[in-house]
Amino acid sequence: MDDYPDYVSERILVSPQKIRILQLLAENPATPCSLAVALRVAPATASNHLAALHGLGTVTSIARGRHRIYSISSTEFVANLQQKLDKNKR
């Protein structure tokens, strides 16, 4: 079981873009700009979502030159979140 409080999942589940960011990061680490392209949003919007996810502890980042590369903190958390999404679709 993941170590995240329920409110973390709740804050993410209300935001389709945050969910999609986590799904994309579960596949590969990415920069805010590459996520913005994938989501078809402004880079600032992707950065704001990533900042919120980072604040919740669900993503981490490392600096590579002038860029930040984001990745998920817990594959288990994303798997549990996906299960909640699948359950809600039924």
Secondary structure, DSSP 8 states (H G I E B T S, - for coil): -----HHHHHHHHT-HHHHHHHHHHHH--B-HHHHHHHHTS-HHHHHHHHHHHHHTTSEEEEEETTEEEEEES-HHHHHHHHHHHHHHH-
